[in-house]
């Protein structure tokens, strides 16, 4: 199950949100604040560790391998 990791900018707690929940507004599970920031989830990427390496945008579609989802209509 894909997870996104968020950090609350108010209480500084970290929490994970299931991908299917991203259509909803994400709020902190600790304090309920909407002031949250999505972190890069390490396991979502074949992360390189090398500096300057391009990373596949997380906004890409999981249903197609394209970097742009303008063609696949998944939204
Ligand atoms: Zn919070």
PDB file of the backbone (N, CA, C, O) and the ligand in Angstrom, with CONECT records:
HET     ZN  A 101       1
ATOM      1  N   UNK A   1       0.851  -1.207   0.000  1.00  0.00           N
ATOM      2  CA  UNK A   1       0.000   0.000   0.000  1.00  0.00           C
ATOM      3  C   UNK A   1       0.872   1.236   0.000  1.00  0.00           C
ATOM      4  O   UNK A   1       1.674   1.431   0.913  1.00  0.00           O
ATOM      5  N   UNK A   2       0.726   2.070  -1.007  1.00  0.00           N
ATOM      6  CA  UNK A   2       1.558   3.280  -1.055  1.00  0.00           C
ATOM      7  C   UNK A   2       1.187   4.275   0.037  1.00  0.00           C
ATOM      8  O   UNK A   2       0.016   4.549   0.299  1.00  0.00           O
ATOM      9  N   UNK A   3       2.210   4.787   0.645  1.00  0.00           N
ATOM     10  CA  UNK A   3       2.011   5.762   1.708  1.00  0.00           C
ATOM     11  C   UNK A   3       2.756   7.042   1.363  1.00  0.00           C
ATOM     12  O   UNK A   3       3.824   7.010   0.752  1.00  0.00           O
ATOM     13  N   UNK A   4       2.192   8.138   1.754  1.00  0.00           N
ATOM     14  CA  UNK A   4       2.923   9.398   1.697  1.00  0.00           C
ATOM     15  C   UNK A   4       3.185   9.853   3.126  1.00  0.00           C
ATOM     16  O   UNK A   4       2.343   9.737   4.016  1.00  0.00           O
ATOM     17  N   UNK A   5       4.369  10.367   3.296  1.00  0.00           N
ATOM     18  CA  UNK A   5       4.739  10.815   4.628  1.00  0.00           C
ATOM     19  C   UNK A   5       4.578  12.329   4.708  1.00  0.00           C
ATOM     20  O   UNK A   5       5.013  13.060   3.819  1.00  0.00           O
ATOM     21  N   UNK A   6       3.965  12.771   5.752  1.00  0.00           N
ATOM     22  CA  UNK A   6       3.747  14.199   5.963  1.00  0.00           C
ATOM     23  C   UNK A   6       4.374  14.628   7.273  1.00  0.00           C
ATOM     24  O   UNK A   6       4.518  13.848   8.214  1.00  0.00           O
ATOM     25  N   UNK A   7       4.738  15.890   7.297  1.00  0.00           N
ATOM     26  CA  UNK A   7       5.148  16.490   8.551  1.00  0.00           C
ATOM     27  C   UNK A   7       4.256  17.678   8.851  1.00  0.00           C
ATOM     28  O   UNK A   7       4.005  18.517   7.985  1.00  0.00           O
ATOM     29  N   UNK A   8       3.785  17.742  10.067  1.00  0.00           N
ATOM     30  CA  UNK A   8       2.987  18.878  10.498  1.00  0.00           C
ATOM     31  C   UNK A   8       3.914  20.025  10.850  1.00  0.00           C
ATOM     32  O   UNK A   8       4.850  19.862  11.632  1.00  0.00           O
ATOM     33  N   UNK A   9       3.649  21.182  10.270  1.00  0.00           N
ATOM     34  CA  UNK A   9       4.498  22.336  10.534  1.00  0.00           C
ATOM     35  C   UNK A   9       4.123  23.037  11.834  1.00  0.00           C
ATOM     36  O   UNK A   9       4.826  23.937  12.293  1.00  0.00           O
ATOM     37  N   UNK A  10       3.035  22.626  12.405  1.00  0.00           N
ATOM     38  CA  UNK A  10       2.625  23.232  13.671  1.00  0.00           C
ATOM     39  C   UNK A  10       3.174  22.469  14.872  1.00  0.00           C
ATOM     40  O   UNK A  10       3.771  23.059  15.772  1.00  0.00           O
ATOM     41  N   UNK A  11       2.968  21.161  14.877  1.00  0.00           N
ATOM     42  CA  UNK A  11       3.407  20.394  16.043  1.00  0.00           C
ATOM     43  C   UNK A  11       4.627  19.527  15.717  1.00  0.00           C
ATOM     44  O   UNK A  11       5.168  18.841  16.584  1.00  0.00           O
ATOM     45  N   UNK A  12       5.046  19.574  14.450  1.00  0.00           N
ATOM     46  CA  UNK A  12       6.273  18.903  14.033  1.00  0.00           C
ATOM     47  C   UNK A  12       6.205  17.380  14.135  1.00  0.00           C
ATOM     48  O   UNK A  12       7.236  16.711  14.205  1.00  0.00           O
ATOM     49  N   UNK A  13       5.029  16.857  14.142  1.00  0.00           N
ATOM     50  CA  UNK A  13       4.915  15.400  14.157  1.00  0.00           C
ATOM     51  C   UNK A  13       4.869  14.876  12.719  1.00  0.00           C
ATOM     52  O   UNK A  13       4.427  15.561  11.797  1.00  0.00           O
ATOM     53  N   UNK A  14       5.327  13.672  12.570  1.00  0.00           N
ATOM     54  CA  UNK A  14       5.289  13.020  11.275  1.00  0.00           C
ATOM     55  C   UNK A  14       4.196  11.964  11.259  1.00  0.00           C
ATOM     56  O   UNK A  14       3.941  11.284  12.254  1.00  0.00           O
ATOM     57  N   UNK A  15       3.559  11.847  10.103  1.00  0.00           N
ATOM     58  CA  UNK A  15       2.540  10.816   9.988  1.00  0.00           C
ATOM     59  C   UNK A  15       2.441  10.400   8.534  1.00  0.00           C
ATOM     60  O   UNK A  15       2.922  11.095   7.639  1.00  0.00           O
ATOM     61  N   UNK A  16       1.818   9.271   8.315  1.00  0.00           N
ATOM     62  CA  UNK A  16       1.700   8.738   6.972  1.00  0.00           C
ATOM     63  C   UNK A  16       0.248   8.739   6.533  1.00  0.00           C
ATOM     64  O   UNK A  16      -0.667   8.528   7.329  1.00  0.00           O
ATOM     65  N   UNK A  17       0.061   8.982   5.245  1.00  0.00           N
ATOM     66  CA  UNK A  17      -1.283   9.012   4.682  1.00  0.00           C
ATOM     67  C   UNK A  17      -1.330   8.032   3.519  1.00  0.00           C
ATOM     68  O   UNK A  17      -0.451   8.034   2.657  1.00  0.00           O
ATOM     69  N   UNK A  18      -2.326   7.225   3.502  1.00  0.00           N
ATOM     70  CA  UNK A  18      -2.485   6.300   2.391  1.00  0.00           C
ATOM     71  C   UNK A  18      -2.776   7.057   1.110  1.00  0.00           C
ATOM     72  O   UNK A  18      -3.438   8.095   1.116  1.00  0.00           O
ATOM     73  N   UNK A  19      -2.276   6.526   0.029  1.00  0.00           N
ATOM     74  CA  UNK A  19      -2.438   7.163  -1.270  1.00  0.00           C
ATOM     75  C   UNK A  19      -3.909   7.423  -1.580  1.00  0.00           C
ATOM     76  O   UNK A  19      -4.245   8.453  -2.163  1.00  0.00           O
ATOM     77  N   UNK A  20      -4.765   6.519  -1.206  1.00  0.00           N
ATOM     78  CA  UNK A  20      -6.182   6.677  -1.537  1.00  0.00           C
ATOM     79  C   UNK A  20      -6.816   7.840  -0.788  1.00  0.00           C
ATOM     80  O   UNK A  20      -7.897   8.306  -1.148  1.00  0.00           O
ATOM     81  N   UNK A  21      -6.140   8.304   0.252  1.00  0.00           N
ATOM     82  CA  UNK A  21      -6.679   9.411   1.023  1.00  0.00           C
ATOM     83  C   UNK A  21      -6.255  10.773   0.490  1.00  0.00           C
ATOM     84  O   UNK A  21      -6.660  11.807   1.023  1.00  0.00           O
ATOM     85  N   UNK A  22      -5.447  10.775  -0.555  1.00  0.00           N
ATOM     86  CA  UNK A  22      -4.908  12.046  -1.031  1.00  0.00           C
ATOM     87  C   UNK A  22      -5.957  12.910  -1.702  1.00  0.00           C
ATOM     88  O   UNK A  22      -5.745  14.105  -1.905  1.00  0.00           O
ATOM     89  N   UNK A  23      -7.074  12.320  -2.042  1.00  0.00           N
ATOM     90  CA  UNK A  23      -8.133  13.136  -2.627  1.00  0.00           C
ATOM     91  C   UNK A  23      -8.781  14.018  -1.571  1.00  0.00           C
ATOM     92  O   UNK A  23      -9.438  15.012  -1.881  1.00  0.00           O
ATOM     93  N   UNK A  24      -8.582  13.631  -0.323  1.00  0.00           N
ATOM     94  CA  UNK A  24      -9.103  14.452   0.760  1.00  0.00           C
ATOM     95  C   UNK A  24      -8.032  15.436   1.222  1.00  0.00           C
ATOM     96  O   UNK A  24      -6.845  15.281   0.938  1.00  0.00           O
ATOM     97  N   UNK A  25      -8.484  16.420   1.920  1.00  0.00           N
ATOM     98  CA  UNK A  25      -7.542  17.356   2.502  1.00  0.00           C
ATOM     99  C   UNK A  25      -6.784  16.677   3.633  1.00  0.00           C
ATOM    100  O   UNK A  25      -7.378  16.052   4.512  1.00  0.00           O
ATOM    101  N   UNK A  26      -5.479  16.810   3.596  1.00  0.00           N
ATOM    102  CA  UNK A  26      -4.664  16.153   4.614  1.00  0.00           C
ATOM    103  C   UNK A  26      -4.537  17.063   5.820  1.00  0.00           C
ATOM    104  O   UNK A  26      -4.165  18.231   5.705  1.00  0.00           O
ATOM    105  N   UNK A  27      -4.847  16.518   6.954  1.00  0.00           N
ATOM    106  CA  UNK A  27      -4.668  17.254   8.195  1.00  0.00           C
ATOM    107  C   UNK A  27      -3.794  16.432   9.131  1.00  0.00           C
ATOM    108  O   UNK A  27      -3.720  15.207   9.030  1.00  0.00           O
ATOM    109  N   UNK A  28      -3.150  17.120  10.019  1.00  0.00           N
ATOM    110  CA  UNK A  28      -2.282  16.457  10.985  1.00  0.00           C
ATOM    111  C   UNK A  28      -3.079  15.491  11.845  1.00  0.00           C
ATOM    112  O   UNK A  28      -4.147  15.822  12.360  1.00  0.00           O
ATOM    113  N   UNK A  29      -2.544  14.305  11.986  1.00  0.00           N
ATOM    114  CA  UNK A  29      -3.248  13.318  12.793  1.00  0.00           C
ATOM    115  C   UNK A  29      -3.045  13.565  14.280  1.00  0.00           C
ATOM    116  O   UNK A  29      -3.730  12.984  15.122  1.00  0.00           O
ATOM    117  N   UNK A  30      -2.104  14.426  14.582  1.00  0.00           N
ATOM    118  CA  UNK A  30      -1.824  14.705  15.983  1.00  0.00           C
ATOM    119  C   UNK A  30      -2.630  15.891  16.502  1.00  0.00           C
ATOM    120  O   UNK A  30      -3.261  15.822  17.556  1.00  0.00           O
ATOM    121  N   UNK A  31      -2.592  16.988  15.730  1.00  0.00           N
ATOM    122  CA  UNK A  31      -3.229  18.214  16.221  1.00  0.00           C
ATOM    123  C   UNK A  31      -4.340  18.716  15.301  1.00  0.00           C
ATOM    124  O   UNK A  31      -5.046  19.666  15.641  1.00  0.00           O
ATOM    125  N   UNK A  32      -4.494  18.088  14.148  1.00  0.00           N
ATOM    126  CA  UNK A  32      -5.582  18.478  13.263  1.00  0.00           C
ATOM    127  C   UNK A  32      -5.273  19.673  12.387  1.00  0.00           C
ATOM    128  O   UNK A  32      -6.152  20.159  11.674  1.00  0.00           O
ATOM    129  N   UNK A  33      -4.046  20.154  12.426  1.00  0.00           N
ATOM    130  CA  UNK A  33      -3.685  21.307  11.619  1.00  0.00           C
ATOM    131  C   UNK A  33      -3.643  20.960  10.141  1.00  0.00           C
ATOM    132  O   UNK A  33      -3.281  19.846   9.760  1.00  0.00           O
ATOM    133  N   UNK A  34      -4.012  21.918   9.323  1.00  0.00           N
ATOM    134  CA  UNK A  34      -3.895  21.740   7.877  1.00  0.00           C
ATOM    135  C   UNK A  34      -2.537  22.192   7.368  1.00  0.00           C
ATOM    136  O   UNK A  34      -2.242  22.078   6.179  1.00  0.00           O
ATOM    137  N   UNK A  35      -1.733  22.693   8.253  1.00  0.00           N
ATOM    138  CA  UNK A  35      -0.429  23.217   7.872  1.00  0.00           C
ATOM    139  C   UNK A  35       0.583  22.076   7.833  1.00  0.00           C
ATOM    140  O   UNK A  35       1.474  21.982   8.677  1.00  0.00           O
ATOM    141  N   UNK A  36       0.424  21.218   6.838  1.00  0.00           N
ATOM    142  CA  UNK A  36       1.262  20.037   6.728  1.00  0.00           C
ATOM    143  C   UNK A  36       2.022  20.071   5.406  1.00  0.00           C
ATOM    144  O   UNK A  36       1.602  20.698   4.434  1.00  0.00           O
ATOM    145  N   UNK A  37       3.133  19.387   5.409  1.00  0.00           N
ATOM    146  CA  UNK A  37       3.986  19.363   4.238  1.00  0.00           C
ATOM    147  C   UNK A  37       4.285  17.913   3.866  1.00  0.00           C
ATOM    148  O   UNK A  37       4.633  17.098   4.720  1.00  0.00           O
ATOM    149  N   UNK A  38       4.143  17.609   2.591  1.00  0.00           N
ATOM    150  CA  UNK A  38       4.414  16.245   2.175  1.00  0.00           C
ATOM    151  C   UNK A  38       5.916  16.043   2.018  1.00  0.00           C
ATOM    152  O   UNK A  38       6.608  16.853   1.402  1.00  0.00           O
ATOM    153  N   UNK A  39       6.394  14.967   2.578  1.00  0.00           N
ATOM    154  CA  UNK A  39       7.804  14.643   2.479  1.00  0.00           C
ATOM    155  C   UNK A  39       8.013  13.653   1.347  1.00  0.00           C
ATOM    156  O   UNK A  39       7.098  12.938   0.938  1.00  0.00           O
ATOM    157  N   UNK A  40       9.221  13.632   0.862  1.00  0.00           N
ATOM    158  CA  UNK A  40       9.559  12.632  -0.131  1.00  0.00           C
ATOM    159  C   UNK A  40       9.695  11.285   0.562  1.00  0.00           C
ATOM    160  O   UNK A  40      10.497  11.112   1.480  1.00  0.00           O
ATOM    161  N   UNK A  41       8.916  10.371   0.113  1.00  0.00           N
ATOM    162  CA  UNK A  41       8.948   9.055   0.715  1.00  0.00           C
ATOM    163  C   UNK A  41      10.073   8.232   0.090  1.00  0.00           C
ATOM    164  O   UNK A  41      10.112   8.035  -1.125  1.00  0.00           O
ATOM    165  N   UNK A  42      10.961   7.769   0.914  1.00  0.00           N
ATOM    166  CA  UNK A  42      12.182   7.154   0.419  1.00  0.00           C
ATOM    167  C   UNK A  42      11.909   5.925  -0.431  1.00  0.00           C
ATOM    168  O   UNK A  42      12.574   5.695  -1.441  1.00  0.00           O
ATOM    169  N   UNK A  43      10.940   5.150  -0.020  1.00  0.00           N
ATOM    170  CA  UNK A  43      10.704   3.911  -0.736  1.00  0.00           C
ATOM    171  C   UNK A  43       9.876   4.112  -1.996  1.00  0.00           C
ATOM    172  O   UNK A  43       9.686   3.173  -2.769  1.00  0.00           O
ATOM    173  N   UNK A  44       9.381   5.324  -2.211  1.00  0.00           N
ATOM    174  CA  UNK A  44       8.615   5.580  -3.418  1.00  0.00           C
ATOM    175  C   UNK A  44       9.518   5.751  -4.631  1.00  0.00           C
ATOM    176  O   UNK A  44       9.064   5.643  -5.771  1.00  0.00           O
ATOM    177  N   UNK A  45      10.756   6.009  -4.391  1.00  0.00           N
ATOM    178  CA  UNK A  45      11.667   6.278  -5.473  1.00  0.00           C
ATOM    179  C   UNK A  45      12.799   5.261  -5.460  1.00  0.00           C
ATOM    180  O   UNK A  45      13.200   4.768  -4.406  1.00  0.00           O
ATOM    181  N   UNK A  46      13.290   4.966  -6.608  1.00  0.00           N
ATOM    182  CA  UNK A  46      14.539   4.231  -6.686  1.00  0.00           C
ATOM    183  C   UNK A  46      15.633   5.257  -6.449  1.00  0.00           C
ATOM    184  O   UNK A  46      16.431   5.570  -7.333  1.00  0.00           O
ATOM    185  N   UNK A  47      15.644   5.754  -5.259  1.00  0.00           N
ATOM    186  CA  UNK A  47      16.466   6.903  -4.938  1.00  0.00           C
ATOM    187  C   UNK A  47      17.942   6.598  -5.121  1.00  0.00           C
ATOM    188  O   UNK A  47      18.423   5.511  -4.803  1.00  0.00           O
ATOM    189  N   UNK A  48      18.619   7.557  -5.626  1.00  0.00           N
ATOM    190  CA  UNK A  48      19.979   7.333  -6.059  1.00  0.00           C
ATOM    191  C   UNK A  48      20.993   7.656  -4.989  1.00  0.00           C
ATOM    192  O   UNK A  48      21.985   6.944  -4.834  1.00  0.00           O
ATOM    193  N   UNK A  49      20.760   8.705  -4.260  1.00  0.00           N
ATOM    194  CA  UNK A  49      21.749   9.131  -3.302  1.00  0.00           C
ATOM    195  C   UNK A  49      22.819  10.018  -3.911  1.00  0.00           C
ATOM    196  O   UNK A  49      23.518  10.741  -3.202  1.00  0.00           O
ATOM    197  N   UNK A  50      22.941   9.960  -5.214  1.00  0.00           N
ATOM    198  CA  UNK A  50      23.891  10.845  -5.863  1.00  0.00           C
ATOM    199  C   UNK A  50      23.276  12.226  -5.998  1.00  0.00           C
ATOM    200  O   UNK A  50      22.073  12.353  -6.225  1.00  0.00           O
ATOM    201  N   UNK A  51      24.066  13.226  -5.863  1.00  0.00           N
ATOM    202  CA  UNK A  51      23.550  14.573  -5.994  1.00  0.00           C
ATOM    203  C   UNK A  51      23.312  14.914  -7.458  1.00  0.00           C
ATOM    204  O   UNK A  51      24.026  14.464  -8.354  1.00  0.00           O
ATOM    205  N   UNK A  52      22.294  15.716  -7.665  1.00  0.00           N
ATOM    206  CA  UNK A  52      22.027  16.211  -9.005  1.00  0.00           C
ATOM    207  C   UNK A  52      21.324  15.225  -9.903  1.00  0.00           C
ATOM    208  O   UNK A  52      21.161  15.486 -11.095  1.00  0.00           O
ATOM    209  N   UNK A  53      20.912  14.118  -9.374  1.00  0.00           N
ATOM    210  CA  UNK A  53      20.207  13.154 -10.204  1.00  0.00           C
ATOM    211  C   UNK A  53      18.725  13.503 -10.255  1.00  0.00           C
ATOM    212  O   UNK A  53      18.103  13.798  -9.235  1.00  0.00           O
ATOM    213  N   UNK A  54      18.194  13.464 -11.426  1.00  0.00           N
ATOM    214  CA  UNK A  54      16.792  13.800 -11.573  1.00  0.00           C
ATOM    215  C   UNK A  54      15.922  12.722 -10.940  1.00  0.00           C
ATOM    216  O   UNK A  54      16.207  11.527 -11.013  1.00  0.00           O
ATOM    217  N   UNK A  55      14.865  13.192 -10.327  1.00  0.00           N
ATOM    218  CA  UNK A  55      13.946  12.286  -9.661  1.00  0.00           C
ATOM    219  C   UNK A  55      12.610  12.339 -10.391  1.00  0.00           C
ATOM    220  O   UNK A  55      12.133  13.405 -10.779  1.00  0.00           O
ATOM    221  N   UNK A  56      12.039  11.196 -10.560  1.00  0.00           N
ATOM    222  CA  UNK A  56      10.743  11.142 -11.209  1.00  0.00           C
ATOM    223  C   UNK A  56       9.711  11.905 -10.385  1.00  0.00           C
ATOM    224  O   UNK A  56       9.586  11.683  -9.180  1.00  0.00           O
ATOM    225  N   UNK A  57       8.986  12.788 -11.022  1.00  0.00           N
ATOM    226  CA  UNK A  57       8.010  13.579 -10.264  1.00  0.00           C
ATOM    227  C   UNK A  57       6.978  12.697  -9.584  1.00  0.00           C
ATOM    228  O   UNK A  57       6.451  11.759 -10.181  1.00  0.00           O
ATOM    229  N   UNK A  58       6.703  13.007  -8.348  1.00  0.00           N
ATOM    230  CA  UNK A  58       5.742  12.208  -7.605  1.00  0.00           C
ATOM    231  C   UNK A  58       4.321  12.459  -8.095  1.00  0.00           C
ATOM    232  O   UNK A  58       3.398  11.713  -7.766  1.00  0.00           O
ATOM    233  N   UNK A  59       4.157  13.510  -8.879  1.00  0.00           N
ATOM    234  CA  UNK A  59       2.832  13.799  -9.388  1.00  0.00           C
ATOM    235  C   UNK A  59       2.485  12.932 -10.583  1.00  0.00           C
ATOM    236  O   UNK A  59       1.377  13.004 -11.116  1.00  0.00           O
ATOM    237  N   UNK A  60       3.428  12.122 -10.995  1.00  0.00           N
ATOM    238  CA  UNK A  60       3.187  11.261 -12.137  1.00  0.00           C
ATOM    239  C   UNK A  60       2.120  10.232 -11.849  1.00  0.00           C
ATOM    240  O   UNK A  60       1.791   9.954 -10.696  1.00  0.00           O
ATOM    241  N   UNK A  61       1.604   9.694 -12.879  1.00  0.00           N
ATOM    242  CA  UNK A  61       0.518   8.737 -12.774  1.00  0.00           C
ATOM    243  C   UNK A  61       1.070   7.341 -12.528  1.00  0.00           C
ATOM    244  O   UNK A  61       2.061   6.933 -13.133  1.00  0.00           O
ATOM    245  N   UNK A  62       0.418   6.622 -11.637  1.00  0.00           N
ATOM    246  CA  UNK A  62       0.866   5.264 -11.364  1.00  0.00           C
ATOM    247  C   UNK A  62       0.310   4.273 -12.369  1.00  0.00           C
ATOM    248  O   UNK A  62       0.710   3.110 -12.403  1.00  0.00           O
ATOM    249  N   UNK A  63      -0.608   4.746 -13.181  1.00  0.00           N
ATOM    250  CA  UNK A  63      -1.246   3.843 -14.132  1.00  0.00           C
ATOM    251  C   UNK A  63      -0.518   3.796 -15.468  1.00  0.00           C
ATOM    252  O   UNK A  63      -0.801   2.939 -16.305  1.00  0.00           O
ATOM    253  N   UNK A  64       0.392   4.691 -15.660  1.00  0.00           N
ATOM    254  CA  UNK A  64       1.146   4.681 -16.893  1.00  0.00           C
ATOM    255  C   UNK A  64       2.585   5.063 -16.575  1.00  0.00           C
ATOM    256  O   UNK A  64       2.863   5.615 -15.511  1.00  0.00           O
ATOM    257  N   UNK A  65       3.461   4.783 -17.456  1.00  0.00           N
ATOM    258  CA  UNK A  65       4.866   5.042 -17.187  1.00  0.00           C
ATOM    259  C   UNK A  65       5.283   6.425 -17.660  1.00  0.00           C
ATOM    260  O   UNK A  65       6.430   6.833 -17.482  1.00  0.00           O
ATOM    261  N   UNK A  66       4.354   7.133 -18.256  1.00  0.00           N
ATOM    262  CA  UNK A  66       4.689   8.446 -18.752  1.00  0.00           C
ATOM    263  C   UNK A  66       4.926   9.433 -17.624  1.00  0.00           C
ATOM    264  O   UNK A  66       4.342   9.302 -16.548  1.00  0.00           O
ATOM    265  N   UNK A  67       5.759  10.399 -17.858  1.00  0.00           N
ATOM    266  CA  UNK A  67       5.966  11.447 -16.869  1.00  0.00           C
ATOM    267  C   UNK A  67       4.822  12.460 -16.910  1.00  0.00           C
ATOM    268  O   UNK A  67       4.597  13.210 -15.960  1.00  0.00           O
ATOM    269  N   UNK A  68       4.131  12.462 -18.001  1.00  0.00           N
ATOM    270  CA  UNK A  68       2.997  13.358 -18.113  1.00  0.00           C
ATOM    271  C   UNK A  68       1.714  12.554 -18.206  1.00  0.00           C
ATOM    272  O   UNK A  68       1.632  11.577 -18.950  1.00  0.00           O
ATOM    273  N   UNK A  69       0.738  12.964 -17.461  1.00  0.00           N
ATOM    274  CA  UNK A  69      -0.514  12.221 -17.455  1.00  0.00           C
ATOM    275  C   UNK A  69      -1.558  12.869 -18.354  1.00  0.00           C
ATOM    276  O   UNK A  69      -2.748  12.580 -18.236  1.00  0.00           O
ATOM    277  N   UNK A  70      -1.119  13.734 -19.243  1.00  0.00           N
ATOM    278  CA  UNK A  70      -2.095  14.406 -20.092  1.00  0.00           C
ATOM    279  C   UNK A  70      -2.774  13.438 -21.046  1.00  0.00           C
ATOM    280  O   UNK A  70      -3.853  13.721 -21.567  1.00  0.00           O
ATOM    281  N   UNK A  71      -2.140  12.299 -21.272  1.00  0.00           N
ATOM    282  CA  UNK A  71      -2.668  11.377 -22.252  1.00  0.00           C
ATOM    283  C   UNK A  71      -3.494  10.262 -21.647  1.00  0.00           C
ATOM    284  O   UNK A  71      -4.394   9.725 -22.293  1.00  0.00           O
ATOM    285  N   UNK A  72      -3.189   9.911 -20.404  1.00  0.00           N
ATOM    286  CA  UNK A  72      -3.821   8.694 -19.890  1.00  0.00           C
ATOM    287  C   UNK A  72      -5.151   8.964 -19.226  1.00  0.00           C
ATOM    288  O   UNK A  72      -5.934   8.037 -19.017  1.00  0.00           O
ATOM    289  N   UNK A  73      -5.426  10.218 -18.887  1.00  0.00           N
ATOM    290  CA  UNK A  73      -6.756  10.550 -18.382  1.00  0.00           C
ATOM    291  C   UNK A  73      -7.035  10.116 -16.968  1.00  0.00           C
ATOM    292  O   UNK A  73      -8.181  10.169 -16.521  1.00  0.00           O
ATOM    293  N   UNK A  74      -6.034   9.693 -16.262  1.00  0.00           N
ATOM    294  CA  UNK A  74      -6.243   9.291 -14.881  1.00  0.00           C
ATOM    295  C   UNK A  74      -6.189  10.514 -13.969  1.00  0.00           C
ATOM    296  O   UNK A  74      -5.158  11.179 -13.871  1.00  0.00           O
ATOM    297  N   UNK A  75      -7.270  10.797 -13.324  1.00  0.00           N
ATOM    298  CA  UNK A  75      -7.235  11.921 -12.405  1.00  0.00           C
ATOM    299  C   UNK A  75      -8.346  11.820 -11.396  1.00  0.00           C
ATOM    300  O   UNK A  75      -8.476  12.688 -10.533  1.00  0.00           O
TER     301      UNK A  75
HETATM  302 ZN    ZN A 101       0.196  18.768  14.082  1.00  0.00          ZN
END
